[in-house]
Amino acid sequence: MLEQASYCYLFSTPPMLRKYGFHLVLSGDLYKKCDQIKHAIRTYKGALSVFKGTTWRHIRDHVHFHIGKWYGFLGIFDVAIKNMLEVLACGHQSKTTQELFLKDFLQIIQQTGKTYEVPKLQLPVINIPSVKVVYEDHRTYASQAAIHVKESLWRSLEEDMIPTMSSKSNWLELQSKMLPKKFKESNICVAGEAIGITIEFKNPLQIPISISGVTLICEHSSAVSEPNANNSIGEQNGETSNKSATSGNFASDTSSFTLSEADVALGEGETVLVQLTVTPRAEGTLKIVGIRWKLSGSLGGFCTFDTDLVRKKVMKGNRKSKRSTFDNLKFLVIKSLPKLEGFIHHLPETVYVGDLRCISLELKNPSKIPVKKLKMKVNPPRFLQIGHKEDLEVQFPACLERKSSRQSSLRSKADKVSDGIFPFPEDTSIADGTPISWPLWLRAAAPGKISLYLSVYYEMGDISSVMTYRTLRVHFNIEVLPSLDVSFQISPRPSRLREFLVQMDVVNRSSSKGFQVHQLSSVGNEWEISLLEPTKVLPSDFLLAGQAISWFLKLKNCRSVTDQESASSLCPSEKEDVNLLSGSEMLFDLYSSPLSEFHHYERVHQRISDQEHEDTVDFILVSRSQSEENERANVFSHHICHCSVRTSSPIWWIIDGPRTVKHDFKEPFYAITLKMIVHNSSDDVVSIRCSPSDSAVNISSSGTTSAASGNEVGWHDLSLSNDIKITPDTPGTRVVKPMSSDTVPPFIWSASSSTHFTLESLSSRETPMEICVFSPGTFDLSNYSLHWSLSSQSVDRDESRTSSGTCQGHPFYITVLQQD
């Protein structure tokens, strides 16, 4: 009666399809209760035609599940499995319902007594667009980390190492000419080297499932031939799929290639990336057709990569137009080639800023065919430098200590070619698994997580190889923590010509580690750094976390001059560094590699503008710490570059002369001869005018003179009368209030002290000066000024520069005593 009622709803106008399907389901349930299973299946199948293609997922799952269950009861397992497969990925159902569906489905599979393979099994869900293919042609990788680096970065690192080839000699072009048209777009791989596939598996259910025997489906052909024109790619894949679905063969090895196998346990709603490999054993062509697996060890599933949604991880040197999945997963297998393996030894995971240490790169070639003509390049060179073979033979840090002769510590840079490419010795050859090691210098230049890259180029010893060269790509990461923060403040030293006062501030930015300041150096022969008090050094205690300390030093400019001064008197034969650690005699040779190499790149990194200024100085501070792991003293180098010594004035000067003189003042005055040494530190011609000034002075009780208020400048005619008239020689006339004889200055500048001269760039000059002293005492000769101006050509070149200025005199004290 319920079935007849459903037909009434179907034939009504308009047809009531939902009531029709609902009543068919009700009638099917009653048929099942009456053991009329075939009638129940018939009514359920009729209802299924109504629910199919609608959004009524729950009732549709109910119908499929019971149809499959009833067919299994009747022993018609093929149809039963087909219906049960429709409800496996029922993520919208409750957890209890999902467990029921999966349990009954697996029971039906077990009742069959054989293994089934199902195409496009919905459990688990295979994310086809996530498929990534990783393989090695002339580019090889030392680790998984190197594989995931962008190809553009590797290409920029290797572009100067890889030889430039014409299109006629390019091995890829030559290989493509050997192939039929259909195979010209194939990827190139090497026999014996694995091709990796990464694919995403997802469990849509709220219950855990187990996946076993996950492998790739591949086809290998030993002969390179055109595919059959009558069969499309889809048809070929379809034939493979049918064969796989009925064969039940899950062997992982064949005579032409080897497959890896993986087992995966997926939790509730979990997504897992599965990595699989296929290793071709013989030359020919290899196609990756799809993937197969087993669900709960009972049901086999497989999926073919027959959609253009597969996204290949591009490893080609040149960008090609987008190709189909069939081409992306098709490879031309060439004969076995040598392949270098690379390992980094003594690599720390965490270091502190400035940490300098030697690590080693080990290269090994398992093949009997040797590789030769090796070249290497690293990036970034600010953090990583290539060492020299002898660095491995000397214990660190002894290899950095200063030798008896500075010249002996200088490294030859003849083996370094342009662009940072390091060629190995010409006789270097690697084969038969015999490893070689090469030192690398690591310096943590800045805090943060740092990525380091290294590429090794090598050529095949077998000249018959189609692929004549390969590259080994090495990538590793380190974490750099803060250590010492070093800053400098530089100001001219008034009492010394071409000398500066330097304040060095050091702050320990580390959160827990202590550091010991050891050595300070100024870079270049033109600068000499020393302590203001040579006998005073820092105690050998560690500078703890958060602590700060300051030093005061003197910096001397030792650049050669062209005038009166002798270069030998200003530039020592060998500049000494400052040892800031008491009780320590060991100094590091900062002119040797690798410190000199690292300093070069620090200068480039810290450069503010492209224009180099000669009035800057670089400093290198070396500190040490005691390692808690192996009690080895670590070495840290801190490079502070382009510290400006530039002042607003381009001239330096100093007055030189006797500090103490004796005179019998029975004579009316005494003339004392001085000299002023003036140096032009700029690259321009400077015009200089010296203008002494005579002032009324007060004589203190201590005998020291100081200028009185109302400082009157200019040259004056002195009279012995009580009333003095002063007539300045400057333009205009000025009347000055008469001064008593008690205020007559004890000294005056002679007319010869007023001079005007021109200084060329980076030159010095001595100018004579003279004072006339009328009474004993101690006098400050700072009552003069220097007026300077740049040449008009210099101002035209750089309008932003100050063209002129006035500098007041430096203090210079002279004591005049009465001669007995």
FIDO-864707 format. One line per field, with one value per residue (C-alpha): x, y, z. Coordinates in steps of 0.5 Angstrom, whole numbers, plus 2048, in hexadecimal, padded with zeros to 3 digits. Layout:
BEGIN
u (X ...)
v (Y ...)
w (Z ...)
This chain:
BEGIN
u (800 806 809 802 801 808 806 800 804 809 803 7FF 7FF 804 809 80A 811 813 80D 80E 815 813 80E 812 817 812 80F 816 817 811 813 81A 816 812 818 817 81E 81D 817 81A 820 81C 818 81E 821 81B 81C 823 821 81E 823 829 82C 828 82B 827 82D 82B 825 82A 82F 829 827 82E 830 82A 82A 832 830 82A 82E 834 82F 82D 834 835 83B 83D 836 836 83D 83C 836 83A 83F 83A 83A 841 843 83D 840 839 836 837 83D 839 836 83D 83F 839 83A 842 841 83B 83F 846 841 83F 846 848 842 845 84B 850 853 84F 852 84E 84F 84E 84D 84A 84E 852 851 857 859 85B 85D 862 866 86E 873 87A 880 887 88A 891 88E 88F 88D 891 88B 883 884 888 882 87D 882 87F 882 883 888 88C 88C 88F 895 897 896 89E 8A0 89C 8A0 89C 89A 898 891 895 899 894 893 88B 88B 88F 88B 884 887 887 880 87A 875 871 877 87A 877 879 87C 883 885 88B 88B 88C 889 883 87D 879 871 86E 866 861 85C 856 852 84B 848 847 84A 851 853 859 85D 862 866 866 86A 86B 868 86D 86F 876 878 87F 87E 87D 877 871 86A 865 861 85A 85B 85A 85E 857 856 85D 85C 855 858 85D 858 854 85A 85B 854 854 85B 85C 863 866 86E 872 878 879 87E 87E 87D 87C 876 876 870 86D 868 864 85F 85A 857 850 850 858 85C 862 868 86A 871 872 878 879 880 881 887 887 887 881 87B 877 870 86D 866 862 862 85F 85E 85A 855 855 859 853 851 856 855 858 858 85B 85E 85A 858 85C 85B 861 866 86E 873 877 87E 880 885 881 87A 875 86E 869 869 864 864 866 86D 86E 86E 872 87A 880 884 88C 891 894 899 89D 89A 89D 89B 89C 89C 89D 8A1 8A2 89C 898 891 891 897 898 899 8A0 8A2 8A7 8A9 8AB 8A7 8A8 8A5 8A6 8A5 8A4 8A3 8A1 8A2 8A8 8A8 8AC 8A9 8AE 8AF 8AB 8A9 8A5 8A1 89D 898 898 89F 89E 89C 8A0 8A7 8AB 8B2 8B8 8BB 8C0 8BA 8B8 8BF 8C0 8BB 8B7 8B7 8BF 8BE 8BC 8C2 8C7 8CD 8D4 8D4 8CE 8CF 8CF 8C8 8C6 8C2 8C3 8BC 8BF 8BA 8B4 8B1 8AC 8A5 8A7 8A8 8AD 8B1 8B3 8BA 8BB 8BD 8B7 8B3 8AE 8AC 8AB 8A7 8AE 8AC 8AF 8AE 8AF 8AF 8A9 8A9 8A3 8A1 89B 89A 893 88E 888 887 88C 88C 892 893 899 89A 89F 8A0 8A4 8A5 8A4 8AB 8A7 8A7 8A2 89D 897 897 89E 89D 899 898 897 893 894 88F 88F 88C 88F 88C 890 88F 891 898 89C 899 89F 89F 8A4 8A4 8AA 8AC 8B3 8B8 8BA 8C1 8C3 8C3 8C0 8BE 8B7 8B3 8AF 8AA 8A8 8A2 8A0 89A 898 892 892 88C 891 898 89E 8A4 8AB 8AD 8B4 8B7 8B5 8B8 8B8 8B8 8BD 8C4 8C2 8BE 8C2 8BD 8C0 8BE 8BE 8C1 8C5 8C6 8BF 8BB 8B5 8B5 8B4 8AD 8A7 8A2 89C 895 892 899 89C 8A3 8A7 8AE 8B1 8B7 8BB 8BB 8C0 8C0 8C6 8C5 8CB 8CC 8CF 8D2 8D6 8D4 8D8 8D4 8D8 8D7 8D0 8CF 8D2 8D5 8D0 8CA 8C8 8C1 8BE 8BE 8B8 8B9 8BE 8C3 8C2 8C7 8C4 8C1 8BE 8C0 8BA 8BE 8BD 8B8 8B2 8B2 8B4 8AF 8A9 8AB 8AB 8A4 8A2 8A4 8A0 89A 89B 89C 897 898 89C 8A1 8A7 8AA 8B1 8B0 8AD 8B0 8AE 8AF 8AF 8AD 8AF 8AC 8AC 8A7 8A8 8A4 8A0 89F 8A6 8AA 8AD 8AE 8AA 8AC 8A8 8A9 8A5 8A6 8A4 8A6 8A5 8A6 8A7 8AC 8AA 8A9 8A6 8AD 8B1 8B8 8BB 8C1 8C5 8CA 8D1 8D6 8D9 8D5 8DA 8DE 8E3 8E4 8E7 8E2 8E7 8E6 8DF 8DC 8DE 8DC 8DB 8DA 8D5 8D3 8CC 8CB 8C5 8C2 8BD 8B9 8B4 8B5 8B4 8B9 8B7 8B9 8BB 8BC 8BF 8BC 8C0 8BC 8BF 8BA 8BB 8BC 8BB 8C1 8BF 8C2 8C5 8C8 8C4 8C1 8BA 8B6 8B3 8AB 8AA 8AF 8B2 8B5 8BA 8C1 8C3 8C9 8CB 8CD 8D1 8CC 8C6 8C1 8C2 8BE 8BD 8BC 8BA 8BD 8B6 8B2 8AF 8B1 8AE 8B0 8B1 8B0 8B8 8BA 8BF 8C6 8C3 8BF 8C5 8C5 8CB 8CC 8CA 8CA 8D0 8CD 8D1 8CC 8C6 8C7 8C3 8C5 8C2 8C2 8C1 8BD 8C0 8C6 8C9 8CD 8D1 8D0 8D4 8D1 8D4 8D1 8D4 8D4 8D5 8D4 8D5 8CF 8CB 8C8 8C2 8C4 8BD 8BB 8BB 8B7 8B8 8B3 8B2 8AF 8AE 8B0 8AB 8AB 8AA 8A4 8A1 8A2 89E 89A 897 89E 8A0 8A5 8A8 8A8 8AC 8B0 8B2 8B9 8BB 8BD 8C5 8C8 8CF 8D2 8D7 8DC 8E0 8E8 8EC)
v (800 805 803 804 80B 80D 80C 811 816 815 815 81B 822 825 81F 81F 81C 81C 819 814 812 812 80D 809 809 807 801 7FF 7FF 7FA 7F6 7F5 7F3 7EE 7EB 7ED 7F0 7F0 7F4 7F9 7FA 7FB 801 804 804 808 80D 80E 810 816 818 817 81E 822 825 820 81C 819 815 813 810 80C 809 808 805 800 7FE 7FC 7F8 7F4 7F3 7F0 7EC 7E9 7E8 7ED 7F0 7F4 7F8 7F8 7FB 800 803 803 807 80D 80E 80D 814 816 81C 81F 819 818 814 80E 80E 80E 809 805 806 804 7FE 7FB 7FD 7F9 7F3 7F2 7F3 7ED 7E9 7E9 7E6 7E9 7F0 7F6 7FC 801 807 80E 80B 811 80F 813 819 81A 821 821 828 827 822 825 821 822 81F 820 822 826 829 824 826 824 824 825 82C 82E 82B 830 836 83B 839 840 841 83B 83D 844 841 83C 840 842 83B 837 838 83C 837 839 836 831 82E 82E 827 828 82A 824 81F 822 821 81A 819 819 81F 81C 81B 822 825 81F 821 81E 819 814 80D 80B 812 812 816 819 81A 81E 81D 81F 81A 81C 819 81C 817 818 812 80F 80B 807 808 803 801 808 807 80B 808 808 806 805 804 802 805 80C 80C 810 80E 80B 810 80D 80D 813 814 813 80D 80A 80C 809 802 803 804 7FE 7FA 7FC 7FC 7F4 7F2 7F3 7F3 7F7 7F6 7FC 7F9 7F8 7F7 7FE 802 802 805 807 805 809 807 80D 80E 813 816 81A 81F 81E 820 81D 81E 818 817 812 810 80C 80B 809 803 804 809 80A 80E 80E 810 811 80F 810 80D 807 805 800 803 7FF 7F9 7F7 7FB 7FE 805 808 80F 811 818 81A 821 827 82A 826 82C 82A 82D 830 82E 830 835 839 83A 836 837 833 82C 827 822 81C 820 822 81B 818 818 816 811 812 80E 80E 814 816 81A 81D 81D 823 823 829 827 82B 82F 832 834 83A 83F 846 84C 84D 845 843 83C 837 832 82C 82A 823 821 819 816 80F 80D 80B 810 816 81D 823 82A 82C 833 836 83C 83E 843 848 849 84E 847 842 842 83C 83B 838 830 832 835 82D 82C 831 831 837 83C 83B 83C 844 845 84B 848 84B 84E 851 850 848 849 84C 847 847 849 846 840 844 846 84B 84B 847 840 83C 837 831 82F 82C 825 824 81E 81A 813 80C 80F 812 819 81F 825 82C 832 837 83D 83F 846 848 84F 851 84E 84A 843 843 83F 83D 83A 836 834 82F 82E 828 825 81E 81A 816 81A 816 818 81C 820 823 827 827 82B 829 82E 82E 832 833 838 83B 83F 845 848 84F 850 856 85D 862 869 86E 876 87A 881 885 885 88D 88C 887 888 882 87F 87D 87B 875 873 86B 869 861 85F 857 856 84F 84C 847 847 84A 84D 84F 855 853 857 85E 860 865 863 866 868 86F 86F 86D 86C 86B 86C 873 870 86A 867 866 860 85D 858 851 850 84E 854 851 851 858 85B 861 864 86A 86B 871 871 875 874 877 878 876 878 87A 882 885 88C 88D 887 880 87A 876 87A 879 872 86D 867 862 864 861 85F 860 85A 85C 855 856 850 84D 84E 84A 84F 84D 84F 853 853 84C 848 847 84D 852 84F 84F 857 858 856 85A 860 85F 85D 863 868 86E 870 86E 874 872 877 877 87A 874 86F 867 863 85C 85A 853 850 849 844 83E 838 834 82E 82C 832 834 83C 83F 845 84B 850 857 85B 863 866 86D 871 878 87C 882 889 88F 892 88F 891 88E 893 893 898 895 899 89A 898 89C 8A2 8A6 8AE 8B4 8B9 8BE 8BE 8C1 8BB 8B4 8B1 8AA 8A6 8A1 89D 89B 894 894 88E 88E 887 888 886 88E 894 898 8A0 8A1 8A8 8A8 8AE 8AF 8B4 8B8 8B8 8BC 8B6 8B5 8B2 8AE 8AC 8A6 8AA 8A7 8AC 8AC 8B1 8B7 8B8 8BD 8B9 8BE 8BB 8BE 8C0 8C6 8CB 8CB 8D2 8D2 8D8 8D7 8D8 8D3 8D4 8CE 8CE 8C8 8C6 8C3 8C8 8CD 8D1 8CF 8D3 8CF 8D1 8D3 8CE 8CF 8CC 8C6 8C3 8C3 8BC 8B8 8B5 8B7 8B3 8B6 8B8 8B2 8AE 8B0 8AC 8AA 8A3 89E 896 891 88B 886 88B 88E 894 898 89F 8A3 8A7 8AC 8AF 8B5 8B4 8BA 8B6 8AF 8AB 8A5 8A7 8A3 8A5 8A3 8AA 8A9 8A6 8A3 8A5 89F 89F 89A 89B 89D 897 893 897 896 88E 88E 893 890 891 896 89B 89F 89F 8A2 89E 8A0 89F 899 89A 89A 89C 89F 8A1 8A7 8A8 8AD 8AB 8AC)
w (800 802 7FB 7F7 7FB 7F9 7F1 7F3 7F5 7EF 7EA 7ED 7EA 7EB 7ED 7F5 7F4 7FB 7FE 7F8 7FB 802 801 7FD 803 808 804 803 80B 80B 806 80A 810 80C 809 802 801 7FA 7FA 7FF 7FA 7F5 7F8 7FB 7F4 7F2 7F8 7F6 7EF 7F3 7F8 7F3 7F1 7F7 7FD 802 804 80A 807 801 805 809 802 7FF 806 806 7FF 800 806 803 7FD 801 805 7FE 7FD 7F7 7FA 7F3 7F4 7FB 7FB 7F6 7FA 801 7FE 7FD 804 806 806 80A 80E 80F 813 81B 81E 81F 818 815 81A 818 810 810 815 810 80A 80C 80E 807 805 809 807 800 802 7FD 7FC 7F8 7F5 7F4 7EF 7F2 7F9 7FD 804 805 801 7FC 7FB 7F4 7F3 7F9 7F5 7F4 7F0 7F3 7EF 7ED 7E6 7E6 7ED 7F3 7FA 800 805 805 807 801 7FC 7FF 7FD 7F8 7F1 7F0 7F6 7F3 7EC 7EE 7F3 7ED 7E7 7E7 7E8 7E3 7DC 7D7 7D1 7CA 7C9 7C4 7CA 7CF 7D2 7D3 7CB 7C9 7CD 7CA 7C3 7C5 7C7 7C3 7C3 7C9 7CD 7CC 7D2 7D7 7DD 7DE 7E4 7E5 7E6 7ED 7F0 7F3 7F1 7F6 7F6 7FC 7FD 802 805 809 80E 80D 813 81A 81B 81A 814 812 80B 809 803 800 7FA 7F3 7EC 7E7 7E0 7DD 7D6 7D4 7CD 7CB 7C7 7C5 7C8 7C4 7C0 7C1 7C8 7CC 7D3 7D7 7D3 7D5 7DC 7DC 7DA 7DF 7E4 7E2 7E2 7E9 7EC 7EA 7EB 7F2 7F2 7F7 7F6 7F7 7F3 7EB 7E7 7E4 7EA 7F2 7F6 7FD 801 807 80C 80F 815 814 81B 81B 815 815 80E 80D 808 805 802 7FD 7F8 7F2 7F0 7E8 7E7 7E0 7DA 7D6 7D8 7DF 7E0 7E7 7E5 7EC 7F3 7F7 7FE 803 807 80E 80B 807 801 7FC 7F9 7F3 7F0 7E9 7E8 7E2 7E4 7E2 7E9 7EB 7ED 7EC 7F0 7EA 7EA 7E3 7E2 7DC 7DD 7D8 7D7 7DB 7D9 7DA 7E0 7DC 7DA 7E1 7E3 7DD 7DE 7D9 7DD 7DB 7DD 7E4 7E6 7EC 7F1 7F7 7FE 803 80A 80F 815 81C 81A 820 820 825 825 827 823 821 822 81E 81D 818 815 810 809 808 800 7FE 7F8 7F8 7F1 7EE 7E8 7EB 7EB 7EA 7E9 7EF 7F1 7F7 7F9 7FF 801 805 805 80B 80F 80B 808 805 809 807 807 80D 811 813 815 81B 821 822 824 823 81C 81D 821 81F 81C 81E 817 814 80D 80F 811 80A 806 7FF 7FB 7F4 7F5 7F6 7EF 7EE 7F1 7F7 7F3 7F6 7F2 7F5 7F3 7EC 7EE 7F3 7F1 7F5 7F4 7F7 7FD 800 803 803 808 807 80C 80C 811 814 818 81B 818 81A 81F 81C 819 813 80D 80A 803 7FF 7F8 7F6 7EE 7EB 7E5 7E3 7E2 7DC 7D6 7D3 7D7 7D4 7DB 7DB 7E2 7E8 7EE 7F6 7FA 801 806 80D 813 819 81F 821 828 82A 82D 82E 82B 829 828 827 828 825 826 824 829 82A 82D 828 820 81C 822 825 82C 82B 830 82F 832 833 835 836 833 834 839 83D 83A 83C 837 838 834 832 82C 828 821 81D 815 811 811 811 818 81F 825 82C 833 837 83C 839 840 842 83F 840 846 843 846 841 83F 842 83E 83E 841 83D 83D 83A 837 836 830 82C 824 820 818 815 80E 80A 809 804 807 80D 811 810 80F 813 819 818 816 81A 817 81A 81D 823 825 82C 831 836 83A 840 840 839 834 82E 829 822 81B 819 812 811 80D 80F 814 80E 809 80E 80F 808 808 80E 80B 805 809 80E 809 809 802 7FC 7FD 801 806 808 80E 811 815 817 81D 81F 826 828 82E 831 835 838 835 83A 836 834 838 832 831 82C 828 826 821 821 81B 81B 815 812 819 816 819 815 818 816 814 80F 813 819 81C 822 825 827 82B 832 838 83D 83C 840 83F 842 842 843 83B 839 836 834 82D 82D 826 825 81F 81D 819 815 811 80C 80D 807 7FF 7FD 7FD 804 805 80C 80F 817 81B 822 826 82C 832 839 83E 845 849 84E 855 852 84D 847 842 83F 83B 83E 83C 836 832 82D 827 822 821 826 827 82E 831 838 83A 83F 83A 834 82D 829 822 81F 818 815 811 814 81B 822 828 82E 835 838 83D 842 843 847 842 83D 83A 83C 835 82E 827 822 81B 818 81B 817 810 80B 807 802 804 7FF 800 805 807 80D 80E 813 815 819 81F 824 82B 82F 836 83B 842 845 846 842 83C 838 831 82E 82C 825 81F 819 813 80D 807 801 7FA 7F5 7F1 7F7 7F9 7F2 7F2 7F9 7FA 801 804 809 805 80B 812 818 81D 824 827 82B 832 832 839 839 840 840 846 849 848 84E)
